[in-house]
Amino acid sequence: MIGEAALAYLHENDLYPDIKATLETFWAKERQIEPLAVEITAAQGRKATGGRWTRPDLVSVAVRTYRYLPGKYMEVVTFEVKPADAITVTAVYEALAHLRSATHAYVIFHVPDEDAEPVKQTIEEARRVGRAHGVGLITMGDPRAWDTWNELEEARRVEPDPERLDEFISVQLSQDAHDRIARALH
């Protein structure tokens, strides 16, 4: 039985717009980035994206520069979202599959306060698996309220094959995102 706060988000896709808004604002600000794109990529119908677990729920793309390093660095961060009634360690493996084509991968679990105790052990197991594989884990009680977000594990940066990364951007993101990324890199 799920609590009242979870009922507001009966389906996973109900969470996406509020998570997207929070990623574009508070999450980006905390990471000191200006995203070129934050897109909901889950709802692409039957579009071929490369096989099982290759389509994340959301993607954030930014280009970073550093004071003492030459060049520009792409950050393509994927997010696998699970509502309160679908929290399992399998989500970490789904996110791990994204690392073939992205620089960072996170799982976001929707865990309203009243639903926290029953999933505590599952979250700890997901946390251990995530840590072992470099997948980040975030829990949040309200996708709109940044103060309810808790990053339990930080995603480790990986360097995917450039061809896979390029194909991922081409297939998963909108033409508008493609244009913004191209402008930022040139």
Backbone as a chain_set.jsonl record, in Angstrom:
{"seq": "MIGEAALAYLHENDLYPDIKATLETFWAKERQIEPLAVEITAAQGRKATGGRWTRPDLVSVAVRTYRYLPGKYMEVVTFEVKPADAITVTAVYEALAHLRSATHAYVIFHVPDEDAEPVKQTIEEARRVGRAHGVGLITMGDPRAWDTWNELEEARRVEPDPERLDEFISVQLSQDAHDRIARALH", "coords": {"N": [[0.848, -1.188, 0.0], [0.625, 2.132, -0.924], [1.446, 5.461, 0.143], [-0.309, 8.65, 0.605], [1.13, 10.812, -0.616], [2.465, 9.49, -2.626], [0.384, 8.71, -4.212], [-0.248, 10.914, -5.718], [1.377, 10.678, -7.821], [0.771, 8.394, -9.587], [1.663, 6.986, -11.8], [4.798, 6.31, -13.325], [5.537, 8.086, -15.406], [4.179, 10.365, -14.66], [5.821, 11.618, -12.884], [7.903, 12.707, -14.336], [7.75, 15.46, -15.569], [7.967, 17.226, -13.311], [10.372, 16.377, -12.159], [12.106, 16.954, -14.256], [11.93, 19.78, -14.294], [13.094, 20.366, -11.797], [15.659, 19.332, -12.152], [16.592, 21.06, -14.132], [16.841, 23.411, -12.751], [17.458, 23.585, -9.668], [19.158, 21.288, -9.352], [21.024, 21.63, -11.431], [22.096, 24.113, -10.678], [23.317, 23.455, -8.224], [25.354, 21.838, -9.173], [26.772, 23.598, -10.576], [26.391, 24.081, -13.337], [25.188, 24.904, -16.618], [22.668, 23.586, -18.129], [22.507, 22.43, -21.478], [20.484, 21.033, -22.466], [17.71, 19.465, -20.974], [15.915, 16.731, -21.095], [12.934, 14.798, -21.409], [13.124, 11.562, -22.152], [11.899, 9.153, -22.169], [9.408, 8.677, -23.381], [9.281, 7.806, -26.3], [7.915, 6.264, -27.99], [7.871, 3.583, -30.312], [10.355, 3.991, -31.302], [13.524, 3.055, -32.424], [16.142, 2.549, -30.239], [18.435, 1.202, -29.682], [18.33, -1.203, -28.248], [17.602, -3.26, -25.313], [17.094, -1.513, -22.307], [18.286, 0.868, -23.145], [17.173, 3.31, -23.31], [16.953, 6.0, -21.391], [14.98, 7.598, -18.778], [15.109, 10.373, -18.399], [17.379, 12.876, -19.633], [20.23, 14.866, -19.16], [22.244, 17.355, -20.572], [25.335, 18.936, -20.693], [28.019, 21.213, -21.33], [31.178, 21.503, -20.111], [33.786, 23.646, -18.987], [37.08, 24.045, -17.71], [39.14, 25.795, -15.447], [41.952, 25.33, -15.465], [42.357, 23.431, -17.384], [42.633, 22.444, -20.766], [40.242, 22.729, -23.441], [36.85, 21.442, -23.963], [34.375, 19.745, -22.065], [32.092, 17.201, -22.352], [29.109, 16.482, -20.635], [26.945, 14.068, -20.24], [24.224, 13.089, -18.726], [22.269, 10.523, -17.464], [19.003, 9.569, -16.286], [17.216, 7.262, -14.489], [14.036, 6.672, -13.505], [12.006, 5.74, -10.773], [8.856, 5.099, -9.421], [7.233, 5.146, -6.153], [6.037, 2.633, -5.784], [7.549, 0.887, -7.283], [10.175, 0.376, -6.628], [13.163, -1.15, -6.973], [16.245, -3.044, -7.005], [16.859, -3.56, -9.581], [16.588, -1.265, -11.081], [19.037, 0.01, -10.853], [20.656, -1.548, -12.462], [19.474, -1.056, -14.908], [20.132, 1.67, -15.198], [22.9, 1.391, -15.209], [23.303, 0.199, -17.698], [22.983, 2.417, -19.305], [25.401, 3.685, -19.164], [26.998, 2.833, -21.2], [26.76, 4.677, -23.13], [26.765, 7.23, -22.057], [28.038, 9.801, -19.82], [27.529, 9.852, -17.108], [25.332, 8.169, -14.832], [22.231, 7.995, -13.169], [19.907, 6.791, -10.701], [16.675, 7.614, -9.757], [14.656, 7.473, -7.043], [11.32, 7.725, -6.082], [10.338, 8.505, -3.006], [8.141, 9.081, -0.837], [7.729, 10.355, 2.511], [5.98, 8.736, 4.101], [6.229, 6.306, 2.887], [8.779, 5.423, 3.227], [9.932, 3.603, 5.152], [9.16, 0.841, 4.482], [10.678, 0.405, 2.135], [13.289, 0.736, 2.768], [15.387, -1.215, 3.114], [15.628, -2.207, 0.514], [16.463, 0.09, -0.833], [18.952, 0.466, 0.379], [20.298, -1.807, -0.59], [20.232, -1.231, -3.341], [21.782, 1.018, -3.269], [24.316, -0.028, -2.517], [24.871, -1.638, -4.771], [24.834, 0.304, -6.765], [27.002, 1.943, -5.948], [29.11, 0.115, -6.316], [29.183, -0.043, -9.061], [29.369, 2.528, -10.035], [27.061, 3.978, -10.425], [24.874, 6.577, -9.705], [22.647, 7.398, -6.966], [19.594, 8.745, -6.108], [17.18, 9.813, -3.806], [13.892, 11.075, -3.438], [11.303, 12.92, -1.914], [9.332, 14.666, -2.806], [9.083, 15.534, -6.069], [9.147, 18.196, -6.892], [10.197, 19.625, -4.824], [13.188, 20.659, -3.852], [14.461, 20.421, -1.386], [13.7, 17.934, -0.512], [15.132, 16.13, -1.922], [17.712, 13.729, -1.975], [20.935, 12.891, -2.415], [22.225, 9.898, -2.372], [24.262, 8.34, -3.401], [26.914, 9.391, -5.398], [27.199, 9.677, -8.896], [29.765, 8.161, -10.774], [32.025, 9.522, -13.11], [32.35, 8.396, -16.423], [34.029, 7.544, -19.47], [32.512, 7.124, -22.265], [32.581, 5.274, -25.376], [33.321, 7.426, -28.029], [31.868, 7.296, -30.447], [29.55, 5.873, -29.716], [28.492, 7.654, -27.837], [27.977, 9.896, -29.437], [26.07, 8.789, -31.166], [24.067, 8.187, -29.303], [23.274, 10.771, -28.479], [22.317, 11.677, -30.93], [20.151, 9.92, -31.411], [18.549, 9.909, -29.063], [17.965, 12.561, -28.276], [16.325, 15.738, -28.94], [16.044, 17.724, -31.985], [16.413, 20.396, -31.417], [18.015, 20.235, -29.107], [20.258, 19.045, -30.267], [21.154, 21.153, -31.896], [21.794, 23.142, -29.961], [23.848, 21.854, -28.564], [25.759, 21.534, -30.583], [26.368, 24.248, -31.128], [27.508, 24.969, -28.681], [29.831, 23.494, -28.639], [31.393, 24.486, -30.622]], "CA": [[0.0, 0.0, 0.0], [1.416, 3.353, -0.994], [0.881, 6.593, 0.861], [-0.995, 9.726, -0.112], [2.057, 11.581, -1.456], [2.78, 8.672, -3.794], [-0.813, 8.642, -5.061], [-0.222, 12.052, -6.64], [2.188, 10.228, -8.95], [0.427, 6.975, -9.733], [2.444, 6.394, -12.878], [6.163, 6.829, -13.416], [5.625, 9.245, -16.296], [3.641, 11.537, -13.971], [6.938, 12.227, -12.166], [8.896, 13.286, -15.241], [7.797, 16.925, -15.738], [8.463, 17.892, -12.104], [11.792, 16.046, -12.032], [12.79, 17.74, -15.295], [12.008, 21.171, -13.822], [14.054, 20.429, -10.691], [16.993, 19.115, -12.723], [16.971, 22.272, -14.877], [17.058, 24.539, -11.852], [18.217, 23.334, -8.44], [20.213, 20.29, -9.573], [22.046, 22.282, -12.256], [22.742, 25.155, -9.871], [24.204, 22.811, -7.259], [26.503, 21.297, -9.901], [27.388, 24.743, -11.256], [26.328, 23.881, -14.785], [24.041, 25.432, -17.341], [22.342, 22.522, -19.081], [22.105, 22.758, -22.846], [19.207, 20.345, -22.63], [17.2, 18.464, -20.039], [14.78, 16.225, -21.868], [12.262, 13.544, -21.075], [13.416, 10.684, -23.294], [11.204, 7.879, -21.97], [8.235, 8.513, -24.24], [9.626, 7.933, -27.713], [7.167, 5.254, -28.73], [8.607, 2.409, -30.761], [11.605, 4.434, -31.905], [14.663, 2.188, -32.118], [17.172, 3.272, -29.489], [19.648, 0.411, -29.504], [18.168, -2.426, -27.48], [17.05, -3.239, -23.968], [17.626, -0.587, -21.305], [19.105, 1.908, -23.765], [16.431, 4.572, -23.281], [16.724, 6.513, -20.031], [13.751, 8.379, -18.618], [15.493, 11.762, -18.635], [18.786, 13.107, -19.953], [20.734, 16.23, -19.038], [23.489, 17.539, -21.314], [26.033, 20.195, -20.453], [29.42, 21.268, -21.734], [31.918, 22.179, -19.041], [35.184, 24.029, -19.173], [37.761, 24.162, -16.432], [40.091, 26.904, -15.4], [43.326, 24.939, -15.757], [42.378, 22.345, -18.357], [42.231, 22.893, -22.102], [39.138, 22.015, -24.088], [35.494, 21.396, -23.434], [34.045, 18.403, -21.609], [30.667, 16.869, -22.403], [28.491, 15.741, -19.542], [25.648, 13.513, -20.627], [23.789, 12.413, -17.51], [20.98, 9.862, -17.629], [18.228, 9.353, -15.068], [16.209, 6.204, -14.49], [13.103, 7.079, -12.461], [11.094, 4.704, -10.282], [7.89, 5.579, -8.435], [7.272, 4.497, -4.846], [5.604, 1.225, -5.818], [8.371, 0.126, -8.234], [11.567, 0.508, -6.203], [13.914, -2.404, -6.926], [17.648, -2.914, -7.37], [16.928, -3.668, -11.044], [16.726, 0.088, -11.628], [20.471, 0.317, -10.928], [21.176, -2.229, -13.647], [18.975, -0.289, -16.063], [20.978, 2.866, -15.293], [24.238, 0.934, -15.582], [23.295, -0.002, -19.154], [23.096, 3.727, -19.949], [26.792, 4.128, -19.157], [27.643, 2.504, -22.471], [26.604, 5.818, -24.041], [26.649, 8.484, -21.309], [29.162, 9.997, -18.908], [27.054, 9.624, -15.74], [23.981, 7.587, -14.766], [21.584, 8.05, -11.859], [18.571, 6.28, -10.437], [15.912, 8.475, -8.857], [13.531, 6.789, -6.414], [10.32, 8.571, -5.434], [10.116, 7.908, -1.694], [7.471, 9.962, 0.122], [8.044, 9.993, 3.897], [5.163, 7.648, 4.638], [6.586, 5.065, 2.209], [10.22, 5.219, 3.358], [10.339, 2.44, 5.955], [9.068, -0.453, 3.788], [11.66, 0.252, 1.045], [14.605, 1.087, 3.299], [16.359, -2.265, 2.83], [15.813, -2.245, -0.941], [17.261, 1.264, -1.187], [20.334, 0.201, 0.802], [20.863, -2.761, -1.545], [20.444, -0.479, -4.576], [22.91, 1.914, -3.0], [25.546, -0.832, -2.581], [25.09, -2.031, -6.168], [25.181, 1.533, -7.469], [28.365, 2.321, -5.572], [30.034, -0.841, -6.931], [29.216, 0.138, -10.522], [29.487, 3.933, -10.398], [25.74, 4.55, -10.702], [24.403, 7.425, -8.621], [21.311, 7.111, -6.445], [18.913, 9.881, -5.494], [15.806, 9.628, -3.356], [13.194, 12.353, -3.247], [9.938, 12.788, -1.429], [8.485, 15.461, -3.696], [9.963, 15.898, -7.18], [9.203, 19.646, -7.048], [10.796, 20.249, -3.642], [14.611, 20.319, -3.821], [14.875, 20.038, -0.034], [13.371, 16.526, -0.257], [16.043, 15.312, -2.723], [18.872, 13.288, -1.214], [21.864, 12.129, -3.245], [22.835, 8.888, -1.522], [25.502, 7.95, -4.077], [27.243, 10.239, -6.545], [27.575, 8.92, -10.09], [31.147, 8.332, -11.234], [32.166, 9.873, -14.526], [32.994, 7.43, -17.308], [34.24, 8.041, -20.827], [31.994, 6.144, -23.219], [33.11, 5.334, -26.726], [32.789, 8.648, -28.644], [30.861, 6.969, -31.462], [28.308, 5.527, -29.004], [27.976, 8.881, -27.24], [27.439, 10.686, -30.535], [24.838, 8.116, -31.615], [23.093, 8.365, -28.228], [22.754, 12.134, -28.603], [21.566, 11.728, -32.181], [18.916, 9.13, -31.34], [17.728, 10.164, -27.877], [17.62, 13.957, -28.012], [15.605, 16.5, -29.959], [16.833, 18.535, -32.911], [16.77, 21.618, -30.687], [19.17, 19.889, -28.267], [21.391, 18.862, -31.185], [21.618, 22.485, -32.3], [22.415, 23.8, -28.803], [25.107, 21.158, -28.281], [26.702, 21.876, -31.665], [26.818, 25.622, -30.91], [28.362, 25.025, -27.472], [31.102, 22.815, -28.886], [32.178, 25.175, -31.681]], "C": [[0.891, 1.247, 0.0], [0.667, 4.508, -0.34], [0.282, 7.655, -0.042], [-0.088, 10.51, -1.056], [2.42, 10.807, -2.716], [1.588, 8.612, -4.747], [-0.877, 9.799, -6.06], [0.547, 11.705, -7.908], [1.953, 8.73, -9.137], [1.268, 6.272, -10.784], [3.801, 7.083, -12.946], [6.232, 8.101, -14.263], [4.99, 10.505, -15.702], [4.747, 12.307, -13.236], [7.842, 13.061, -13.078], [8.89, 14.811, -15.338], [8.355, 17.662, -14.51], [9.941, 17.595, -11.873], [12.595, 16.865, -13.038], [12.984, 19.181, -14.817], [13.039, 21.316, -12.701], [15.476, 20.215, -11.185], [17.489, 20.376, -13.432], [17.356, 23.425, -13.954], [17.999, 24.166, -10.71], [19.394, 22.376, -8.644], [21.36, 20.913, -10.369], [22.808, 23.336, -11.453], [23.72, 24.538, -8.88], [25.47, 22.283, -7.931], [27.26, 22.38, -10.674], [27.503, 24.509, -12.76], [25.118, 24.617, -15.338], [23.691, 24.389, -18.395], [21.983, 23.077, -20.456], [20.753, 22.136, -23.14], [18.948, 19.486, -21.404], [15.92, 17.994, -20.696], [14.238, 14.932, -21.274], [12.404, 12.653, -22.303], [12.658, 9.366, -23.219], [10.118, 7.633, -23.01], [8.583, 8.754, -25.706], [8.954, 6.852, -28.557], [8.028, 4.054, -29.094], [9.928, 2.759, -31.448], [12.758, 3.528, -31.47], [15.759, 2.994, -31.434], [18.374, 2.4, -29.158], [19.52, -0.825, -28.647], [17.637, -2.184, -26.088], [17.829, -2.279, -23.065], [18.53, 0.476, -21.911], [18.419, 3.268, -23.735], [16.2, 5.017, -21.841], [15.417, 7.299, -19.981], [13.997, 9.857, -18.877], [16.987, 11.829, -18.919], [19.087, 14.589, -19.775], [22.063, 16.298, -19.782], [24.043, 18.918, -21.002], [27.44, 20.082, -21.024], [30.128, 22.087, -20.672], [33.306, 22.555, -19.513], [35.769, 24.203, -17.78], [38.859, 25.198, -16.544], [41.488, 26.506, -15.871], [43.439, 23.773, -16.745], [41.947, 22.87, -19.72], [41.001, 22.116, -22.579], [37.809, 22.12, -23.358], [35.163, 19.94, -23.126], [32.532, 18.21, -21.61], [30.261, 16.145, -21.131], [27.103, 15.348, -19.996], [25.222, 12.618, -19.469], [22.404, 11.828, -17.741], [20.33, 9.655, -16.273], [17.188, 8.275, -15.319], [15.319, 6.467, -13.282], [12.212, 5.9, -12.072], [10.163, 5.304, -9.239], [7.92, 4.706, -7.179], [6.915, 3.011, -4.894], [6.443, 0.36, -6.756], [9.864, 0.198, -7.896], [12.196, -0.884, -6.087], [15.35, -2.119, -7.333], [17.828, -3.003, -8.888], [17.113, -2.303, -11.695], [18.196, 0.473, -11.771], [21.072, -0.332, -12.171], [20.686, -1.567, -14.935], [19.852, 0.941, -16.278], [22.398, 2.495, -15.712], [24.34, 0.723, -17.091], [23.443, 1.321, -19.898], [24.547, 4.189, -20.048], [27.581, 3.673, -20.38], [27.688, 3.735, -23.365], [26.487, 7.162, -23.34], [27.831, 8.597, -20.345], [28.798, 9.731, -17.449], [25.654, 8.998, -15.821], [23.485, 7.615, -13.321], [20.274, 7.278, -11.878], [17.931, 7.285, -9.496], [14.719, 7.675, -8.357], [12.609, 7.824, -5.774], [9.938, 7.896, -4.123], [9.473, 8.938, -0.765], [7.71, 9.446, 1.544], [7.27, 8.78, 4.395], [5.478, 6.296, 3.988], [8.045, 4.666, 2.417], [10.591, 3.925, 4.07], [10.241, 1.116, 5.187], [10.129, -0.671, 2.697], [13.094, 0.527, 1.493], [15.67, 0.053, 2.93], [16.65, -2.352, 1.326], [16.678, -1.081, -1.402], [18.72, 1.049, -0.783], [21.015, -0.786, -0.149], [21.155, -2.058, -2.871], [21.644, 0.459, -4.431], [24.242, 1.171, -3.1], [25.879, -1.219, -4.018], [25.493, -0.811, -6.993], [26.609, 1.954, -7.202], [29.381, 1.414, -6.262], [30.21, -0.593, -8.422], [29.304, 1.591, -10.976], [28.183, 4.611, -10.757], [25.288, 5.348, -9.48], [22.993, 7.071, -8.2], [20.78, 8.326, -5.701], [17.554, 9.413, -5.017], [15.192, 11.016, -3.224], [11.764, 12.076, -2.822], [8.945, 13.492, -2.334], [9.372, 15.935, -4.843], [10.105, 17.4, -7.39], [9.973, 20.329, -5.937], [12.24, 19.79, -3.475], [15.056, 19.861, -2.431], [14.48, 18.613, 0.335], [14.257, 15.58, -1.074], [17.274, 14.978, -1.886], [19.745, 12.416, -2.109], [22.631, 11.165, -2.341], [24.164, 8.4, -2.083], [25.707, 8.877, -5.26], [27.674, 9.349, -7.71], [29.03, 9.211, -10.438], [31.137, 8.644, -12.718], [32.878, 8.731, -15.256], [33.172, 8.096, -18.663], [33.74, 6.983, -21.804], [32.703, 6.285, -24.567], [32.504, 6.557, -27.421], [31.71, 8.366, -29.698], [29.518, 6.629, -30.819], [27.662, 6.775, -28.402], [27.322, 9.756, -28.306], [26.115, 10.109, -31.028], [23.72, 8.283, -30.584], [22.445, 9.748, -28.322], [21.869, 12.242, -29.835], [20.197, 11.068, -32.059], [17.994, 9.59, -30.214], [17.209, 11.6, -27.754], [16.984, 14.644, -29.212], [16.565, 17.263, -30.873], [17.273, 19.838, -32.242], [17.984, 21.369, -29.794], [20.407, 19.7, -29.128], [22.001, 20.215, -31.564], [22.349, 23.202, -31.175], [23.764, 23.174, -28.47], [26.151, 21.536, -29.319], [27.239, 23.294, -31.479], [27.78, 25.723, -29.729], [29.732, 24.423, -27.714], [31.963, 23.513, -29.928], [32.357, 26.628, -31.385]], "O": [[1.792, 1.383, 0.828], [-0.562, 4.528, -0.278], [0.352, 7.577, -1.268], [-0.49, 10.837, -2.172], [2.657, 11.408, -3.764], [1.768, 8.477, -5.957], [-1.488, 9.675, -7.122], [0.388, 12.356, -8.941], [2.834, 7.912, -8.874], [1.55, 5.081, -10.659], [3.93, 8.274, -12.664], [6.896, 9.069, -13.892], [5.241, 11.605, -16.194], [4.617, 13.507, -12.996], [8.473, 14.015, -12.624], [9.953, 15.417, -15.199], [9.127, 18.611, -14.653], [10.685, 18.473, -11.435], [13.647, 17.407, -12.701], [14.079, 19.732, -14.927], [13.78, 22.299, -12.67], [16.404, 20.853, -10.689], [18.668, 20.719, -13.342], [18.115, 24.312, -14.345], [19.203, 24.41, -10.789], [20.497, 22.631, -8.161], [22.528, 20.742, -10.02], [24.032, 23.428, -11.548], [24.831, 25.04, -8.711], [26.541, 22.283, -7.324], [28.259, 22.104, -11.338], [28.557, 24.708, -13.364], [24.16, 24.911, -14.623], [24.342, 24.314, -19.438], [21.254, 24.061, -20.576], [19.98, 22.643, -23.953], [19.86, 18.859, -20.867], [14.962, 18.754, -20.839], [14.967, 14.107, -20.724], [11.866, 12.959, -23.367], [12.768, 8.542, -24.127], [9.933, 6.505, -23.465], [8.221, 9.782, -26.278], [9.369, 6.568, -29.681], [8.817, 3.571, -28.281], [10.54, 1.911, -32.097], [12.937, 3.271, -30.28], [16.245, 3.989, -31.973], [19.254, 2.834, -28.414], [20.534, -1.452, -28.34], [17.272, -1.066, -25.724], [19.059, -2.251, -23.072], [19.457, 0.94, -21.247], [19.027, 4.275, -24.099], [15.342, 4.467, -21.151], [14.829, 7.621, -21.014], [13.176, 10.521, -19.51], [17.755, 10.961, -18.505], [18.308, 15.451, -20.181], [22.906, 15.412, -19.643], [23.332, 19.922, -21.038], [27.975, 18.985, -21.179], [29.735, 23.213, -20.369], [33.914, 21.866, -20.332], [35.058, 24.469, -16.811], [39.421, 25.43, -17.614], [42.136, 27.261, -16.597], [44.516, 23.201, -16.909], [41.001, 23.652, -19.816], [40.767, 20.983, -22.159], [37.668, 22.77, -22.322], [35.604, 19.025, -23.822], [31.793, 18.95, -20.961], [30.994, 15.298, -20.622], [26.207, 16.183, -20.12], [25.777, 11.54, -19.257], [21.482, 12.529, -18.157], [21.006, 9.576, -15.247], [16.385, 8.369, -16.247], [15.804, 6.483, -12.15], [11.729, 5.16, -12.93], [10.615, 5.94, -8.287], [8.56, 3.655, -7.158], [7.449, 2.222, -4.114], [6.087, -0.792, -7.003], [10.711, 0.09, -8.783], [11.82, -1.684, -5.23], [15.641, -1.084, -7.932], [18.849, -2.562, -9.415], [17.733, -2.202, -12.753], [18.561, 1.185, -12.707], [21.903, 0.271, -12.851], [21.407, -1.527, -15.932], [20.266, 1.225, -17.402], [23.025, 3.216, -16.488], [25.367, 1.04, -17.692], [23.974, 1.346, -21.008], [24.885, 4.993, -20.917], [28.722, 4.094, -20.569], [28.539, 3.837, -24.248], [26.138, 8.152, -23.984], [28.532, 7.618, -20.087], [29.673, 9.417, -16.641], [24.895, 9.263, -16.754], [24.221, 7.302, -12.385], [19.625, 7.13, -12.914], [18.565, 7.753, -8.55], [13.873, 7.25, -9.143], [13.057, 8.689, -5.021], [9.294, 6.847, -4.121], [10.169, 9.595, 0.009], [7.874, 8.244, 1.754], [7.838, 7.897, 5.037], [5.044, 5.256, 4.482], [8.501, 3.676, 1.845], [11.492, 3.218, 3.617], [11.184, 0.327, 5.244], [10.445, -1.815, 2.37], [14.009, 0.544, 0.67], [16.753, 0.424, 2.476], [17.797, -2.548, 0.925], [17.535, -1.249, -2.27], [19.627, 1.415, -1.531], [22.189, -0.615, -0.477], [22.216, -2.267, -3.461], [22.414, 0.654, -5.371], [25.192, 1.678, -3.696], [27.035, -1.137, -4.435], [26.395, -0.893, -7.827], [27.346, 2.286, -8.13], [30.407, 1.894, -6.744], [31.262, -0.895, -8.986], [29.314, 1.86, -12.177], [28.186, 5.7, -11.33], [25.32, 4.847, -8.356], [22.228, 6.508, -8.983], [21.422, 8.859, -4.796], [16.85, 8.701, -5.733], [15.88, 11.996, -2.937], [11.113, 11.144, -3.294], [7.855, 12.983, -2.597], [10.328, 16.675, -4.607], [11.077, 17.845, -8.001], [10.366, 21.487, -6.078], [12.495, 18.677, -3.015], [15.933, 19.006, -2.313], [14.88, 18.124, 1.392], [14.148, 14.362, -0.937], [17.809, 15.833, -1.181], [19.337, 11.327, -2.512], [23.562, 11.559, -1.639], [25.084, 8.083, -1.329], [24.782, 9.121, -6.035], [28.421, 8.388, -7.526], [29.472, 10.359, -10.401], [30.34, 8.096, -13.48], [33.868, 8.181, -14.773], [32.528, 9.103, -18.957], [34.47, 6.047, -22.133], [33.341, 7.3, -24.845], [31.283, 6.715, -27.406], [30.747, 9.124, -29.819], [28.469, 7.044, -31.311], [26.442, 6.937, -28.449], [26.234, 10.293, -28.093], [25.16, 10.845, -31.276], [22.563, 8.495, -30.947], [21.223, 9.877, -28.254], [20.791, 12.834, -29.781], [19.201, 11.599, -32.549], [16.779, 9.65, -30.399], [16.138, 11.828, -27.192], [17.096, 14.182, -30.347], [17.746, 17.42, -30.563], [18.381, 20.32, -32.48], [18.886, 22.205, -29.731], [21.492, 20.148, -28.759], [23.22, 20.384, -31.549], [23.4, 23.802, -31.398], [24.714, 23.881, -28.133], [27.298, 21.824, -28.976], [28.436, 23.526, -31.651], [28.752, 26.476, -29.776], [30.699, 24.805, -27.056], [33.134, 23.172, -30.098], [32.986, 27.344, -32.164]]}, "num_chains": 1, "name": "protein.A"}
